[in-house]
Amino acid sequence: MPKEVPYLLVDAFTQEAGHGNRAGVVLDAAGLTREEMQQVAEILRVSETVFVTGRSGPEVRVRYFTPTQEIEFCGHATLAIGYVLASEGLKDGPAYLKTPVGTVPLDVERSGDGVSCVWMSQPEPSYRPLPPHSREVLAEAVGIDSRFVHRALPLGAASTGLWTGYLPLVDASILASLEPDLGALVALSRAWGISCVQAYAPTAPDSFACRVFAPAVGIPEDPVTGSAAGALAALLARHGVLPRQGGTSQARLTQGHALGSPGEVRLVVEYAGARPERVRVGGCAVASYEGSLRIG
């Protein structure tokens, strides 16, 4: 029997509709099967769609789907659902998303009657080295010579929910000239156990610009990637790159300019001694469309 599925499209990490990274949000997916959620994500054709499968007090259970598969975590879709819950009055205080990678606390900053920023506390960061010669392999896969790879910034893999490989570049101007080989990126992503590759470059001591390629999960290039941004902040903090004030570091990441969909991610790293213990990822959002679709 056909089912009617209401949904919203939310642009995350921006205050302007059509910019940032668009996520689908389905607030009531309790009656949907996994196959039906995948069908909805395929029809919406945004990079990720988040489905609320249950709510109990401040706890909200969610699942994430790209147009081709289910994934364990998605930063911009998490920010999008936090924005919707707060702006529609469904959650007055903090919310706790129950995700496949663990509990993700959400907090909201308000300005007047609106939501000015949503903050998510991502899962504790993990790290691992990339294989030998990964500098040259990654450079070739994104279409540049390895001499443009920054030697003083960290190259490696990190995760706060989704494993990402990081390629540091010597200057942000190089980002615009990248010509990724999507087939090569799929192959190395599967071989190395990562979901995406982020090429990043410094624009100031606490600011960076980047591009993210995720063809292995069905996304050739992602406009703004909250999960990869959080893990990058942890990786930079672990290597002593970010300026530190007491027990925290703050940073800013811009992304999406190459796709004509710019967005900005705010980042806060909290330390336990010298170790980055927690990353908070924040940004604005705007609801751009509300609709309904029929499946089955």
ZARO-793453 format. One record per residue: residue number from 1; residue in three letters; x, y, z of N, C-alpha, C in turn. Coordinates in steps of 0.2 Angstrom, whole numbers. Example, Ala and Ser with C-alpha at 12.3 -4.5 7.8 and 13.67 -1.06 7.14 Angstrom:
// ZARO-793453
SITE   guvex   kemi     nxx     nyy     nzz    caxx    cayy    cazz     cxx     cyy     czz
SITE       1    ALA      66     -28      39      62     -22      39      66     -16      39
SITE       2    SER      64     -11      35      68      -5      36      64       0      39
// end
This chain:
// ZARO-793453
SITE   guvex   kemi     nxx     nyy     nzz    caxx    cayy    cazz     cxx     cyy     czz
SITE       1    MET       4      -6       0       0       0       0       4       6       0
SITE       2    PRO       3      11      -4       7      17      -5       7      21       2
SITE       3    LYS      13      24       4      14      28      10      15      35       8
SITE       4    GLU      12      40      11      14      47      10      19      49      15
SITE       5    VAL      25      52      13      30      54      18      32      61      17
SITE       6    PRO      30      65      23      31      72      23      39      73      24
SITE       7    TYR      42      78      21      49      79      22      50      87      22
SITE       8    LEU      56      89      24      59      95      23      66      95      20
SITE       9    LEU      67     100      16      74     101      14      77     107      18
SITE      10    VAL      83     106      21      86     111      25      93     112      23
SITE      11    ASP      95     118      22     102     120      20     106     122      26
SITE      12    ALA     111     118      27     115     118      33     121     122      32
SITE      13    PHE     124     125      37     130     129      37     129     135      33
SITE      14    THR     123     138      33     122     144      29     116     147      32
SITE      15    GLN     115     154      31     109     157      32     105     159      26
SITE      16    GLU     108     157      20     105     159      14     103     152      10
SITE      17    ALA      96     152       9      93     146       5      97     145      -2
SITE      18    GLY      99     139      -3     102     137      -9     110     137      -8
SITE      19    HIS     112     139      -2     119     139      -1     121     133       4
SITE      20    GLY     127     132       7     128     127      12     127     120       9
SITE      21    ASN     125     116      13     124     109      11     117     107      13
SITE      22    ARG     113     105       8     106     103       8     105      96      11
SITE      23    ALA     101      95      16      99      88      19      92      88      19
SITE      24    GLY      90      81      17      83      80      18      81      78      26
SITE      25    VAL      75      80      28      73      78      35      67      75      35
SITE      26    VAL      66      69      37      60      66      38      58      65      46
SITE      27    LEU      54      69      48      53      69      56      49      63      58
SITE      28    ASP      45      59      54      42      53      57      43      48      52
SITE      29    ALA      48      44      54      50      38      50      49      31      54
SITE      30    ALA      45      32      59      44      26      63      41      20      59
SITE      31    GLY      37      22      54      33      16      51      37      14      44
SITE      32    LEU      43      17      43      46      15      37      51      10      38
SITE      33    THR      52       6      33      57       0      33      63       3      30
SITE      34    ARG      69       0      31      75       2      29      75       3      21
SITE      35    GLU      72      -1      17      71      -1      10      67       5       8
SITE      36    GLU      62       7      12      58      13      11      62      19      12
SITE      37    MET      66      19      18      70      25      19      75      26      13
SITE      38    GLN      78      21      11      83      21       5      79      24      -1
SITE      39    GLN      73      22      -2      69      24      -8      68      32      -7
SITE      40    VAL      66      34      -1      65      41       0      71      45      -2
SITE      41    ALA      77      43       1      83      46       0      85      46      -7
SITE      42    GLU      84      41     -11      85      41     -18      81      46     -22
SITE      43    ILE      75      47     -20      70      51     -23      72      58     -22
SITE      44    LEU      74      60     -16      76      67     -14      82      69     -17
SITE      45    ARG      87      64     -18      93      66     -22      97      71     -19
SITE      46    VAL      97      72     -12     102      77      -9     107      72      -6
SITE      47    SER     113      75      -4     118      71      -2     117      66       4
SITE      48    GLU     113      69       9     111      64      14     104      66      16
SITE      49    THR     100      61      19      93      62      22      93      59      29
SITE      50    VAL      91      63      34      90      60      40      83      58      42
SITE      51    PHE      82      52      45      76      50      47      75      49      54
SITE      52    VAL      70      52      57      69      51      64      64      45      65
SITE      53    THR      67      40      68      64      34      69      60      33      76
SITE      54    GLY      62      38      81      58      37      87      60      43      91
SITE      55    ARG      56      45      96      57      51     101      55      49     107
SITE      56    SER      59      50     112      57      49     119      60      54     124
SITE      57    GLY      56      59     126      59      65     130      64      68     126
SITE      58    PRO      70      70     128      75      73     125      79      69     120
SITE      59    GLU      78      62     120      81      58     115      78      57     108
SITE      60    VAL      82      57     103      79      57      96      83      52      93
SITE      61    ARG      80      46      90      83      41      87      83      43      79
SITE      62    VAL      89      42      76      89      44      69      94      39      65
SITE      63    ARG      92      39      58      96      35      54      98      40      48
SITE      64    TYR     104      38      44     106      43      39     107      39      33
SITE      65    PHE     104      42      27     105      38      20     107      43      15
SITE      66    THR     112      41      11     114      44       5     109      42       0
SITE      67    PRO     109      44      -7     105      41     -12     106      34     -13
SITE      68    THR     112      32     -11     114      25     -13     115      20      -7
SITE      69    GLN     115      22      -1     117      18       5     115      21      11
SITE      70    GLU     115      17      16     114      20      23     121      21      26
SITE      71    ILE     122      26      29     129      28      33     128      29      40
SITE      72    GLU     133      29      44     133      29      51     132      36      54
SITE      73    PHE     134      41      51     134      48      53     134      53      48
SITE      74    CYS     131      58      49     132      64      44     131      71      48
SITE      75    GLY     136      75      48     137      81      51     131      86      49
SITE      76    HIS     131      87      43     126      93      41     119      90      41
SITE      77    ALA     117      84      41     111      82      42     109      82      49
SITE      78    THR     114      81      54     113      81      61     111      89      63
SITE      79    LEU     115      93      60     114     100      61     107     102      58
SITE      80    ALA     105      99      53      98     101      50      93      98      54
SITE      81    ILE      93      92      57      88      90      61      88      94      68
SITE      82    GLY      93      96      70      93     100      76      90     107      75
SITE      83    TYR      91     110      69      88     116      67      80     115      67
SITE      84    VAL      78     110      64      71     108      63      67     107      70
SITE      85    LEU      71     103      74      68     102      80      67     108      85
SITE      86    ALA      72     112      84      72     119      88      67     124      85
SITE      87    SER      67     125      79      63     130      75      56     128      75
SITE      88    GLU      54     122      75      47     120      76      44     119      83
SITE      89    GLY      49     120      88      46     120      95      46     113      97
SITE      90    LEU      49     108      94      48     101      96      53      99     101
SITE      91    LYS      58     103     102      63     103     108      65     109     110
SITE      92    ASP      63     111     117      65     117     120      72     117     122
SITE      93    GLY      74     112     125      81     112     128      85     107     124
SITE      94    PRO      91     105     127      96     101     123      92      94     121
SITE      95    ALA      94      92     115      92      86     112      98      81     112
SITE      96    TYR      97      75     112     102      69     112     100      65     106
SITE      97    LEU     104      65     100     103      61      95     106      54      96
SITE      98    LYS     102      49      95     104      42      96     106      40      89
SITE      99    THR     112      40      87     114      38      80     118      31      80
SITE     100    PRO     119      28      74     123      22      74     130      22      77
SITE     101    VAL     133      28      78     139      29      81     139      31      88
SITE     102    GLY     133      32      91     133      34      98     128      40      99
SITE     103    THR     128      43     105     124      48     106     127      55     105
SITE     104    VAL     124      59     101     127      66      99     122      71     102
SITE     105    PRO     125      75     107     121      80     110     121      86     106
SITE     106    LEU     115      89     106     113      95     102     111     101     106
SITE     107    ASP     114     107     105     112     113     109     111     119     104
SITE     108    VAL     107     123     106     105     129     101     106     135     104
SITE     109    GLU     108     140     100     109     147     101     103     150      98
SITE     110    ARG      99     155     101      94     158      98      95     166      98
SITE     111    SER      92     169      93      92     176      92      85     179      91
SITE     112    GLY      82     182      96      75     184      95      71     178      95
SITE     113    ASP      67     177      90      62     171      90      65     166      85
SITE     114    GLY      71     167      83      74     162      78      80     158      81
SITE     115    VAL      82     153      77      88     149      79      94     152      75
SITE     116    SER      99     154      79     105     157      76     111     152      75
SITE     117    CYS     111     147      79     116     142      78     115     136      81
SITE     118    VAL     116     130      78     115     124      81     122     121      82
SITE     119    TRP     123     118      88     130     115      90     129     107      91
SITE     120    MET     133     103      88     133      96      90     139      94      93
SITE     121    SER     139      90      98     145      87     101     146      80      98
SITE     122    GLN     152      80      93     153      74      90     156      69      94
SITE     123    PRO     156      62      92     159      57      95     166      58      96
SITE     124    GLU     169      55     101     176      56     103     181      54      96
SITE     125    PRO     186      58      95     189      57      89     194      51      89
SITE     126    SER     195      48      83     199      43      82     204      44      76
SITE     127    TYR     210      41      76     215      43      71     218      36      69
SITE     128    ARG     221      37      63     225      31      61     230      34      55
SITE     129    PRO     236      31      54     240      34      48     237      31      42
SITE     130    LEU     239      34      36     237      32      30     243      28      27
SITE     131    PRO     242      24      22     248      19      20     254      23      17
SITE     132    PRO     259      20      16     265      23      13     263      26       6
SITE     133    HIS     267      31       5     266      34      -2     259      37      -3
SITE     134    SER     255      38       3     248      41       2     248      48       0
SITE     135    ARG     254      52       1     254      59      -1     254      59      -9
SITE     136    GLU     258      55     -12     258      55     -19     252      52     -22
SITE     137    VAL     249      47     -19     243      43     -21     237      48     -21
SITE     138    LEU     236      52     -15     231      57     -15     232      62     -19
SITE     139    ALA     238      65     -20     239      71     -24     237      69     -32
SITE     140    GLU     239      63     -34     237      61     -41     230      60     -41
SITE     141    ALA     226      57     -36     219      56     -37     215      63     -37
SITE     142    VAL     218      68     -34     214      75     -35     217      79     -40
SITE     143    GLY     222      77     -44     224      80     -50     229      85     -49
SITE     144    ILE     234      84     -44     239      89     -43     246      86     -42
SITE     145    ASP     251      89     -43     258      87     -41     259      87     -34
SITE     146    SER     262      82     -31     263      81     -24     268      87     -21
SITE     147    ARG     271      91     -25     274      97     -23     270     102     -20
SITE     148    PHE     263     101     -21     258     106     -18     256     104     -12
SITE     149    VAL     258      98      -9     256      95      -3     260      99       3
SITE     150    HIS     256     101       8     259     105      13     263      99      18
SITE     151    ARG     269     101      19     273      96      23     273      97      31
SITE     152    ALA     270     103      33     270     104      40     263     103      43
SITE     153    LEU     258     102      39     252     100      42     250      93      41
SITE     154    PRO     246      90      46     245      83      46     241      80      40
SITE     155    LEU     244      75      37     241      70      32     239      64      36
SITE     156    GLY     233      62      36     231      55      39     224      54      39
SITE     157    ALA     221      50      43     214      48      43     212      50      50
SITE     158    ALA     206      52      50     203      53      57     195      53      56
SITE     159    SER     192      52      62     185      51      62     182      53      69
SITE     160    THR     176      57      68     172      58      74     165      55      72
SITE     161    GLY     165      50      68     159      46      66     159      44      59
SITE     162    LEU     164      47      55     164      45      48     172      46      46
SITE     163    TRP     175      40      44     182      40      43     184      44      36
SITE     164    THR     188      49      37     190      54      32     198      54      31
SITE     165    GLY     200      54      25     207      55      23     209      62      22
SITE     166    TYR     214      65      25     215      72      25     222      73      21
SITE     167    LEU     221      78      16     227      80      11     228      87      12
SITE     168    PRO     233      89      16     235      96      17     238     100      11
SITE     169    LEU     236     105       9     239     109       3     242     115       5
SITE     170    VAL     247     118       1     251     123       3     247     130       3
SITE     171    ASP     242     130      -1     238     137      -2     231     135      -4
SITE     172    ALA     227     139      -2     220     138      -3     218     139     -10
SITE     173    SER     222     143     -14     221     144     -21     221     138     -25
SITE     174    ILE     225     133     -23     225     127     -26     219     123     -26
SITE     175    LEU     214     124     -22     208     120     -21     204     121     -27
SITE     176    ALA     204     127     -30     200     128     -36     202     124     -42
SITE     177    SER     209     122     -42     211     119     -48     211     111     -48
SITE     178    LEU     208     108     -42     208     101     -42     203      98     -47
SITE     179    GLU     206      93     -50     202      89     -55     202      81     -52
SITE     180    PRO     197      80     -48     198      73     -45     196      67     -50
SITE     181    ASP     200      62     -49     198      56     -53     194      52     -48
SITE     182    LEU     187      52     -49     182      49     -45     183      41     -44
SITE     183    GLY     185      38     -50     187      31     -49     192      29     -45
SITE     184    ALA     198      33     -45     204      32     -41     202      33     -34
SITE     185    LEU     198      39     -32     195      40     -26     191      35     -23
SITE     186    VAL     187      32     -27     183      26     -24     187      20     -23
SITE     187    ALA     192      19     -27     197      13     -26     201      14     -19
SITE     188    LEU     204      20     -18     208      21     -12     204      21      -6
SITE     189    SER     198      24      -7     193      25      -1     191      18       2
SITE     190    ARG     190      13      -3     188       6      -1     194       3       2
SITE     191    ALA     200       4      -1     206       0       1     208       3       8
SITE     192    TRP     207       9       9     209      12      15     204      12      21
SITE     193    GLY     198      10      19     193      10      24     190      17      26
SITE     194    ILE     190      22      21     188      29      23     182      30      18
SITE     195    SER     178      35      21     172      37      17     173      42      12
SITE     196    CYS     178      47      13     179      53       9     186      55      10
SITE     197    VAL     188      60       5     194      63       6     193      70       6
SITE     198    GLN     196      74      11     196      81      11     203      84      10
SITE     199    ALA     203      88       5     209      92       3     208      99       7
SITE     200    TYR     213     101      11     212     107      15     218     111      15
SITE     201    ALA     217     118      16     223     123      16     221     128      21
SITE     202    PRO     227     131      24     226     136      29     224     143      25
SITE     203    THR     220     147      28     219     154      26     221     159      32
SITE     204    ALA     222     156      38     224     160      44     226     155      49
SITE     205    PRO     229     157      55     231     152      60     225     148      62
SITE     206    ASP     219     150      62     213     146      65     208     146      59
SITE     207    SER     209     147      53     204     146      48     207     142      42
SITE     208    PHE     203     138      39     205     134      34     199     133      28
SITE     209    ALA     201     132      22     196     131      17     197     124      14
SITE     210    CYS     192     121      11     193     114      10     188     112       4
SITE     211    ARG     189     106       1     185     102      -3     184      95      -1
SITE     212    VAL     178      92      -1     178      85       1     175      81      -5
SITE     213    PHE     178      75      -6     176      71     -12     174      64      -8
SITE     214    ALA     168      62     -10     165      56      -7     162      51     -12
SITE     215    PRO     165      50     -17     162      45     -22     160      38     -20
SITE     216    ALA     164      36     -15     163      29     -12     157      28      -9
SITE     217    VAL     153      34      -7     147      33      -4     142      37      -8
SITE     218    GLY     143      38     -15     138      40     -19     138      48     -20
SITE     219    ILE     143      52     -17     143      59     -17     150      61     -21
SITE     220    PRO     150      63     -27     156      65     -30     160      71     -26
SITE     221    GLU     156      76     -25     159      81     -20     153      84     -16
SITE     222    ASP     155      84      -9     150      87      -4     151      94      -3
SITE     223    PRO     146      98      -3     146     105      -2     149     107       4
SITE     224    VAL     147     105      10     149     107      17     148     101      21
SITE     225    THR     154      98      24     154      92      27     156      92      35
SITE     226    GLY     150      92      39     151      93      46     155      88      50
SITE     227    SER     154      82      48     158      76      51     166      77      49
SITE     228    ALA     167      78      43     174      79      41     177      85      44
SITE     229    ALA     174      90      45     176      96      48     178      95      55
SITE     230    GLY     174      91      59     175      90      66     181      86      67
SITE     231    ALA     182      81      63     188      76      63     194      80      61
SITE     232    LEU     194      85      56     200      89      55     202      93      60
SITE     233    ALA     197      96      64     199     100      70     202      96      75
SITE     234    ALA     200      90      76     203      86      81     210      84      79
SITE     235    LEU     211      83      72     218      81      70     223      87      70
SITE     236    LEU     220      93      68     225      98      69     226     100      76
SITE     237    ALA     222      99      81     223     100      88     228      95      90
SITE     238    ARG     227      89      88     232      84      91     239      85      88
SITE     239    HIS     240      88      83     247      90      80     249      97      83
SITE     240    GLY     245     100      87     247     107      89     247     112      84
SITE     241    VAL     242     112      79     242     117      74     237     122      76
SITE     242    LEU     232     121      80     227     126      82     229     130      88
SITE     243    PRO     228     137      87     230     141      93     225     138      99
SITE     244    ARG     228     138     105     225     136     111     224     141     116
SITE     245    GLN     218     142     119     217     146     125     214     142     130
SITE     246    GLY     218     141     136     216     136     141     215     130     139
SITE     247    GLY     209     127     140     207     120     138     203     120     131
SITE     248    THR     203     125     127     200     124     121     204     128     115
SITE     249    SER     202     126     109     204     129     103     198     130      99
SITE     250    GLN     198     136      95     192     137      91     195     138      83
SITE     251    ALA     191     136      79     193     136      72     187     138      67
SITE     252    ARG     188     139      61     183     140      56     185     137      50
SITE     253    LEU     180     134      46     181     130      40     176     133      35
SITE     254    THR     179     135      29     174     136      24     175     131      18
SITE     255    GLN     169     130      15     169     124      10     163     126       5
SITE     256    GLY     163     123      -1     157     123      -5     158     129     -11
SITE     257    HIS     163     133     -10     164     138     -15     165     135     -23
SITE     258    ALA     168     130     -23     169     127     -30     163     124     -33
SITE     259    LEU     157     123     -29     151     121     -31     146     126     -32
SITE     260    GLY     148     132     -30     143     138     -30     138     138     -24
SITE     261    SER     140     134     -19     136     133     -13     140     134      -6
SITE     262    PRO     143     140      -5     147     141       0     144     140       7
SITE     263    GLY     148     138      12     145     137      19     151     138      24
SITE     264    GLU     150     139      30     155     140      35     153     136      41
SITE     265    VAL     158     132      44     158     128      50     162     131      55
SITE     266    ARG     159     132      61     162     134      67     164     128      71
SITE     267    LEU     170     128      74     173     122      77     176     124      84
SITE     268    VAL     175     120      89     178     121      96     180     114      98
SITE     269    VAL     187     114     100     190     108     102     191     108     109
SITE     270    GLU     189     103     113     190     103     121     195      98     122
SITE     271    TYR     200     100     127     205      95     128     205      92     135
SITE     272    ALA     208      86     136     209      83     142     216      82     143
SITE     273    GLY     219      87     146     227      88     146     229      90     139
SITE     274    ALA     233      86     136     236      88     130     232      85     124
SITE     275    ARG     227      80     126     223      76     121     216      80     119
SITE     276    PRO     215      80     113     208      83     111     203      78     113
SITE     277    GLU     199      80     117     194      75     120     187      75     116
SITE     278    ARG     185      81     114     178      82     112     179      88     106
SITE     279    VAL     175      87     101     174      92      96     167      94      96
SITE     280    ARG     166     101      96     159     104      95     159     107      88
SITE     281    VAL     154     105      84     153     108      77     147     112      77
SITE     282    GLY     147     118      75     142     123      74     141     126      68
SITE     283    GLY     134     128      67     133     132      61     126     134      60
SITE     284    CYS     124     138      56     117     141      54     114     136      50
SITE     285    ALA     107     137      49     103     133      44      97     137      42
SITE     286    VAL      94     135      37      88     138      34      84     132      31
SITE     287    ALA      77     132      32      73     127      29      71     130      22
SITE     288    SER      72     127      17      71     129      10      65     127       7
SITE     289    TYR      62     121       9      57     118       5      53     113      10
SITE     290    GLU      47     112      10      43     107      13      38     104       8
SITE     291    GLY      38      97       8      34      94       4      32      87       6
SITE     292    SER      29      83       2      27      76       3      28      72      -3
SITE     293    LEU      30      66      -2      31      61      -8      28      54      -6
SITE     294    ARG      26      51     -11      22      44     -11      27      39     -13
SITE     295    ILE      28      34      -9      32      28     -10      28      22     -10
SITE     296    GLY      30      16     -12      27      10     -12      22       8     -18
// end
